[in-house]
Amino acid sequence: MQVYPFASSEDAKLTVNGEYLNSSGYVQMDVSDLGEHNIVVNVSQGDKSKTYTVNVTKVNSDYRGRTAIETMKRL
């Protein structure tokens, strides 16, 4: 997953889970495992800092609640 945080000031420094944004303006996160994935965005400018936390939960179903069907093996 690519996380693209932004700040209203160009002077602000942003990190996602402690990593600075790459040259394309995002941080790549591995969310391949099922379960909770925390995204912690820190915005700092001068002596001020603010932290935002987003929790993303990956489940084994789509947004309608349907679950994936295992593919059948050939006999």
N, C-alpha and C positions, 0 to 999 in steps of 0.2 A: 504494500500500500504506500502511496506517496502522500505525504502530509505537506501542504502548502500554507503555512501560516504567514500572516502579514501584519504590519503595524502601520498606524496612520502617519508616523514620522519616519523619514528615511534614515535618521540618525540612530534609531532603535536597533538593538541587537537581539536576535531571536535564536533560541535553541529548542530542539524537540528531543526529549529524553536525553538531554545533555549534549546533543550533537548540533553543530552549526549547520545552517542550510548549505546545500551544494551550490555550484555556479548557476544551476537552473532554478534555484529558489525553493527547493524542497528537501525533505529527509525521507529516505526509503526505509520502510519498516517491514519486517517479516511477520505476517499474520497468518502463516500457513497452518498453524496448529489451532484446533478448536479451543475455545475458552476466552477468557478476558484478556484484553490487550490495553494497557494504559498508555495514553498519549499525554505527556506533560510538556506544555509549551511555556517557556520562560521568556518574557519580554523585559529588557532592561534598557534604560537610557539615563546616563549620568549616575546619580545615586539612587534612582528610583527603579523598582522592579515589581513585576506582577507575574504570577504564575496561574496558568489555566490548566485544568485537568479534564480530559475526556476519556471515558471508558468505553471501549468497543468490544462487544462480545460476538465471537464467531460461533455460529451454530451449524449443525448438519441438516439444515433445511432452508428453503427459500423464504421470502417475506410472507408468503401465503400459508406457511406452516407445512408445506409438502416436504417429505424427506426424500433423500436421494435413493435410487434403486441400484443395488449392486448388479453389476453386469454378470450375465450367466456365462459359465465356462463351457466350452465346447466339449461334448462327450467323445 
